[in-house]
C-alpha cells in the first residue's frame, strides 16, 4: 500500500529527476510506462515535471505484468512496444518491470532512448531517493564506490551478515554504470547502490535472505537460506514463501536454480526499508541485492532474475575491510558517507 507523500517534496524530487538527472529538454519525446498498480501521484508528478521542461510527454498504462524481463514478452502489447521505441526519455514505472524484455531490447538497439528503471518507487520513494539528499554528494560517493569495485577486478570479496550470511567470490568485470547526468542513450537505475558482478563460478558459501523480489516484493517473516557452490545448490527456510521463491528461481534458471549474477552495496541515507519497494529497499545503507538466475549476457539468460536482499552486511576485499555492519570503513569513503548526512 502506497503511503501519502508531501506534494511539495514530491514536486522538488520529480523536478530534479526529470530536469537535472535525466536532462530532459524542450521538444523531447517523454514517456512514462506504468501499470494498473503504479502510484498515480508518482505518475502525475513526473508528467508535470516533464511538461514544465517543454517535453512532449505522455503516459502508457498497461495491465500489471506477471513477470519481469523476457518472461514478460507474451504480455507486452504491440502498441506498448512501439511506444518505447519512439521516445527520447523513458521512465519505466511498471513492476514487475520491462527491462530485459524484447520490447526493451529493441528500444535500446535504436540507441535513442535514455531509460530509467523507476519500477516500484511510489511518490514517497521518489521524494526520498531524489529529494532527500544532496545529489552531488551522493554521486561523489557513488563514483568512489564504483571506482573501488572496478579497480578490484580479479580480487576475492567476502560478504557476511549477523544472521549468518558468509559468501566469497572473485570480483568480475563491471557491466553497468551510472551517470550523474543521464545524457546518453541506454538503460540506467537510480543512484545509491554500487553493483558488484562476480565471476559466476567462483561464488561459494551461504546467503541468508531477509527480503526478496521473486514474483513480487516481500519482506520475509522467516529468512531464506541459499547454499551456493558455483551455482545455487539448495534453498531452505522462508516458511510459506519458499515455494514462490523456488518457482521464481526455476523459471529464471530454465528449470534449475541458476547462479548468483550480482551483489551490491546500498548507501542512500534517505532510503527506508519498508518491504514495499524493491528499488528503495536495496538502497538502504548496508543492504545487498543479490541477483539470481542466468546472466542476461549469456546464452539463455535474460533480465528476469529474482533478487535476494541481505540486510546490514559486512564486506572485505582481499581481507581488507570495506563495510562493517553496513557502514563504510576506508577513511576516504567514510568521509564521503558522513558528508551525505551533513
C-alpha positions as CSV (number, residue, x, y, z in Angstrom):
1,X,0.0,0.0,0.0
2,X,1.4,3.4,-1.0
3,X,1.7,5.9,1.8
4,X,0.8,9.6,1.5
5,X,3.5,11.9,0.3
6,X,4.0,15.7,0.8
7,X,3.2,17.2,-2.6
8,X,5.9,19.9,-2.4
9,X,8.6,17.4,-1.6
10,X,7.5,15.2,-4.4
11,X,7.5,18.1,-6.8
12,X,11.0,19.1,-5.9
13,X,12.2,15.5,-6.3
14,X,10.4,15.0,-9.6
15,X,11.9,18.2,-11.0
16,X,15.4,17.0,-10.0
17,X,14.8,13.6,-11.5
18,X,13.5,15.0,-14.8
19,X,15.4,18.2,-15.3
20,X,18.8,17.6,-13.6
21,X,19.2,13.8,-13.6
22,X,17.5,12.8,-16.9
23,X,18.4,16.0,-18.6
24,X,15.0,16.4,-20.3
25,X,14.9,19.2,-22.8
26,X,12.2,21.1,-24.6
27,X,10.7,19.2,-27.5
28,X,11.9,15.8,-26.5
29,X,9.5,12.8,-26.6
30,X,9.0,11.8,-22.9
31,X,7.3,8.6,-22.0
32,X,6.2,7.2,-18.7
33,X,5.2,3.5,-18.7
34,X,3.1,2.4,-15.8
35,X,0.8,-0.4,-14.8
36,X,-2.5,-0.7,-13.0
37,X,-0.8,-0.9,-9.6
38,X,1.5,2.1,-10.1
39,X,1.2,5.0,-7.6
40,X,-0.8,7.6,-9.6
41,X,0.8,10.5,-7.6
42,X,4.2,9.5,-8.9
43,X,2.9,9.4,-12.5
44,X,1.4,12.8,-12.3
45,X,4.5,14.4,-10.6
46,X,6.8,13.1,-13.3
47,X,4.5,14.0,-16.1
48,X,4.1,17.6,-14.7
49,X,7.9,17.9,-14.3
50,X,8.4,16.9,-18.0
51,X,5.8,19.4,-19.2
52,X,7.5,22.2,-17.2
53,X,10.6,21.4,-19.3
54,X,8.6,21.7,-22.5
55,X,8.9,18.0,-23.3
56,X,6.1,16.3,-25.4
57,X,5.1,14.0,-22.6
58,X,2.7,11.0,-22.4
59,X,1.8,8.0,-20.2
60,X,1.1,4.5,-21.3
61,X,-0.7,2.4,-18.7
62,X,-0.7,-1.4,-19.1
63,X,-2.1,-4.3,-17.0
64,X,0.4,-5.3,-14.4
65,X,2.9,-7.7,-15.9
66,X,3.1,-11.1,-14.1
67,X,6.8,-11.4,-14.6
68,X,9.8,-9.2,-15.4
69,X,12.1,-9.0,-18.3
70,X,12.0,-11.6,-21.2
71,X,9.4,-13.6,-19.3
72,X,7.0,-10.6,-19.8
73,X,7.2,-10.8,-23.6
74,X,3.9,-12.5,-24.1
75,X,2.1,-9.9,-22.0
76,X,3.5,-6.7,-23.6
77,X,1.2,-5.3,-26.3
78,X,2.3,-4.1,-29.7
79,X,1.3,-0.5,-29.0
80,X,3.4,-0.5,-25.8
81,X,6.4,-2.0,-27.6
82,X,6.0,0.7,-30.3
83,X,5.8,3.5,-27.8
84,X,9.1,2.6,-26.0
85,X,10.9,2.6,-29.4
86,X,9.7,6.1,-30.2
87,X,10.8,8.3,-27.3
88,X,13.9,10.2,-26.1
89,X,13.3,9.7,-22.4
90,X,11.6,6.6,-21.0
91,X,10.7,6.3,-17.3
92,X,9.6,2.7,-16.6
93,X,7.3,2.6,-13.5
94,X,6.0,-0.9,-14.2
95,X,6.6,-3.6,-11.6
96,X,7.5,-6.3,-12.5
97,X,9.4,-4.2,-14.9
98,X,10.0,-4.3,-18.6
99,X,13.9,-4.1,-18.5
100,X,15.3,-7.1,-20.4
101,X,12.1,-7.8,-22.4
102,X,12.2,-8.0,-26.2
103,X,10.5,-4.6,-26.3
104,X,13.1,-3.1,-24.0
105,X,16.0,-4.7,-26.0
106,X,14.6,-3.3,-29.3
107,X,14.3,0.2,-27.8
108,X,17.9,0.1,-26.6
109,X,19.2,-1.2,-30.0
110,X,17.7,2.0,-31.6
111,X,20.2,4.0,-29.4
112,X,17.8,6.8,-28.9
113,X,16.1,6.4,-25.5
114,X,17.5,7.3,-22.1
115,X,15.7,4.8,-19.9
116,X,15.4,4.9,-16.1
117,X,14.2,1.9,-14.1
118,X,11.9,3.6,-11.6
119,X,9.9,0.3,-11.2
120,X,8.1,0.2,-7.8
121,X,9.1,3.5,-6.4
122,X,6.0,5.3,-5.4
123,X,5.6,9.0,-4.7
124,X,7.2,8.8,-1.2
125,X,10.1,6.7,-2.5
126,X,10.8,9.2,-5.3
127,X,10.7,12.1,-2.8
128,X,13.2,10.3,-0.6
129,X,15.7,9.0,-3.2
130,X,15.7,12.1,-5.4
131,X,14.7,14.9,-3.0
132,X,16.1,13.7,0.4
133,X,19.8,14.0,-0.3
134,X,22.4,16.4,-1.8
135,X,22.7,14.7,-5.2
136,X,26.2,15.9,-6.0
137,X,27.4,14.5,-2.6
138,X,25.5,11.2,-3.3
139,X,27.3,10.9,-6.7
140,X,30.6,11.6,-5.2
141,X,30.2,8.5,-3.1
142,X,28.6,6.6,-6.0
143,X,31.6,7.2,-8.2
144,X,34.1,6.4,-5.5
145,X,32.5,3.1,-4.7
146,X,32.1,2.2,-8.4
147,X,35.7,3.1,-8.9
148,X,36.7,0.9,-5.9
149,X,34.8,-2.1,-7.4
150,X,36.2,-1.6,-10.9
151,X,39.7,-1.4,-9.5
152,X,39.2,-4.7,-7.6
153,X,38.5,-6.9,-10.6
154,X,40.1,-10.3,-10.0
155,X,40.3,-9.9,-6.2
156,X,38.5,-12.0,-3.6
157,X,35.4,-10.5,-1.9
158,X,33.8,-11.8,1.2
159,X,30.3,-10.8,2.4
160,X,28.8,-11.6,5.8
161,X,25.9,-10.5,8.0
162,X,24.9,-11.1,11.6
163,X,22.2,-13.6,10.6
164,X,24.7,-16.0,9.1
165,X,25.5,-14.9,5.5
166,X,29.1,-15.9,4.7
167,X,29.9,-16.0,1.0
168,X,33.1,-15.5,-1.0
169,X,33.7,-14.8,-4.7
170,X,36.1,-13.3,-7.2
171,X,35.1,-9.8,-8.4
172,X,34.4,-9.8,-12.2
173,X,34.3,-7.1,-14.8
174,X,31.8,-4.2,-14.3
175,X,28.8,-4.5,-16.7
176,X,26.8,-1.4,-15.9
177,X,27.5,2.2,-15.0
178,X,25.6,5.2,-13.5
179,X,25.9,8.8,-14.8
180,X,25.4,11.9,-12.7
181,X,23.5,13.4,-15.6
182,X,21.9,10.9,-17.9
183,X,22.6,12.5,-21.3
184,X,23.5,9.3,-23.2
185,X,21.1,6.6,-24.6
186,X,21.0,3.5,-22.5
187,X,19.3,1.9,-19.5
188,X,20.0,3.3,-16.1
189,X,19.0,2.8,-12.5
190,X,18.6,5.3,-9.6
191,X,21.8,6.1,-7.7
192,X,22.5,4.9,-4.1
193,X,23.7,1.4,-4.8
194,X,27.0,0.1,-6.1
195,X,26.7,-3.1,-8.1
196,X,29.4,-5.9,-7.9
197,X,29.5,-8.6,-10.6
198,X,31.2,-11.8,-9.6
199,X,33.0,-14.4,-11.7
200,X,30.0,-16.6,-11.7
201,X,31.6,-20.0,-10.9
202,X,33.7,-18.5,-8.1
203,X,30.7,-17.8,-5.7
204,X,30.7,-20.1,-2.7
205,X,29.0,-20.0,0.7
206,X,25.7,-19.3,2.3
207,X,23.3,-16.4,1.9
208,X,20.7,-15.5,4.5
209,X,17.8,-13.6,2.8
210,X,15.5,-11.2,4.7
211,X,13.5,-9.8,1.8
212,X,13.1,-10.9,-1.8
213,X,11.7,-9.9,-5.2
214,X,10.6,-13.2,-6.6
215,X,7.2,-12.7,-8.3
216,X,6.5,-9.6,-6.1
217,X,8.4,-7.7,-3.4
218,X,8.2,-9.3,0.1
219,X,9.8,-8.7,3.4
220,X,10.1,-12.2,4.9
221,X,8.8,-13.4,8.2
222,X,11.3,-16.2,8.2
223,X,14.6,-15.9,6.2
224,X,15.5,-18.0,3.2
225,X,18.9,-19.7,3.1
226,X,20.7,-20.2,-0.1
227,X,23.7,-22.6,-0.4
228,X,26.0,-21.6,-3.3
229,X,28.8,-23.6,-4.8
230,X,29.4,-22.1,-8.2
231,X,25.6,-22.4,-8.6
232,X,22.8,-22.2,-6.2
233,X,22.6,-25.7,-4.8
234,X,19.9,-25.5,-2.1
235,X,17.1,-23.3,-0.9
236,X,15.7,-23.7,2.6
237,X,13.7,-21.7,5.1
238,X,11.3,-19.0,4.2
239,X,8.2,-20.8,5.5
240,X,5.3,-20.4,3.1
241,X,7.2,-18.0,0.8
242,X,9.8,-20.7,-0.1
243,X,7.5,-22.2,-2.8
244,X,7.2,-18.8,-4.5
245,X,11.0,-18.3,-4.4
246,X,11.7,-21.8,-5.7
247,X,9.2,-21.3,-8.6
248,X,10.9,-17.9,-9.5
249,X,14.4,-19.4,-9.3
250,X,13.5,-22.3,-11.6
251,X,11.6,-20.1,-14.0
252,X,14.6,-17.7,-14.4
253,X,17.1,-20.6,-14.4
254,X,15.4,-22.6,-17.1
255,X,14.4,-25.3,-14.7
256,X,17.4,-25.1,-12.4
257,X,18.2,-22.7,-9.5
258,X,20.8,-20.8,-11.6
259,X,23.7,-18.8,-10.3
260,X,24.5,-15.6,-8.4
261,X,24.5,-12.8,-11.1
262,X,25.4,-9.8,-8.9
263,X,26.0,-8.4,-5.4
264,X,25.6,-4.8,-4.4
265,X,26.0,-2.3,-1.5
266,X,23.3,0.2,-0.7
267,X,24.3,3.6,0.8
268,X,21.5,6.1,0.2
269,X,20.9,7.9,3.5
270,X,17.3,8.7,2.9
271,X,16.2,5.2,1.7
272,X,13.9,3.3,4.1
273,X,13.4,-0.4,4.5
274,X,9.6,-0.7,4.0
275,X,9.3,-4.2,2.4
276,X,7.1,-2.5,-0.2
277,X,9.6,-1.2,-2.7
278,X,12.5,-3.3,-4.1
279,X,14.2,-0.3,-5.7
280,X,14.2,1.6,-2.4
281,X,14.9,-1.3,0.0
282,X,18.1,-2.3,-1.8
283,X,19.5,1.2,-1.4
284,X,19.1,1.3,2.3
285,X,22.5,1.8,4.0
286,X,24.3,-1.6,4.2
287,X,21.8,-3.6,2.2
288,X,22.9,-6.0,-0.5
289,X,20.7,-7.0,-3.5
290,X,21.8,-10.4,-4.8
291,X,20.6,-11.3,-8.3
292,X,19.9,-14.9,-9.1
293,X,19.4,-16.8,-12.3
294,X,21.1,-16.8,-15.7
295,X,23.1,-13.6,-16.6
296,X,21.5,-11.7,-19.5
297,X,24.9,-11.6,-21.3
298,X,25.0,-15.5,-21.5
299,X,23.0,-17.7,-23.9
300,X,19.6,-18.5,-22.5
301,X,19.8,-15.6,-20.0
302,X,17.5,-12.7,-19.6
303,X,16.8,-9.8,-17.3
304,X,14.3,-11.9,-15.5
305,X,16.1,-12.9,-12.3
306,X,14.7,-12.9,-8.8
307,X,16.6,-10.9,-6.2
308,X,17.5,-11.7,-2.6
309,X,18.1,-8.9,-0.1
310,X,20.7,-9.2,2.7
311,X,20.5,-6.6,5.5
312,X,23.3,-4.7,7.2
313,X,26.2,-6.5,5.5
314,X,30.0,-6.5,6.2
315,X,32.4,-6.8,3.3
316,X,36.1,-7.4,2.7
317,X,38.2,-7.3,-0.4
318,X,41.4,-9.3,-0.3
319,X,41.0,-9.3,3.5
320,X,40.7,-5.5,3.8
321,X,37.5,-4.3,5.5
322,X,35.3,-2.2,3.2
323,X,32.0,-2.4,5.0
324,X,31.3,-3.2,8.7
325,X,27.7,-3.8,9.8
326,X,26.5,-1.6,6.9
327,X,28.9,1.4,7.4
328,X,31.9,2.1,5.1
329,X,35.3,1.6,6.7
330,X,38.0,3.1,4.4
331,X,38.6,6.7,5.7
332,X,38.0,8.3,2.3
333,X,34.7,6.5,1.8
334,X,33.7,7.1,5.4
335,X,34.2,10.8,5.0
336,X,32.0,10.9,1.8
337,X,29.4,8.8,3.6
338,X,29.4,11.2,6.6
339,X,29.1,14.2,4.3
340,X,25.8,12.9,2.9
341,X,24.2,13.4,6.4
342,X,25.7,16.8,7.0
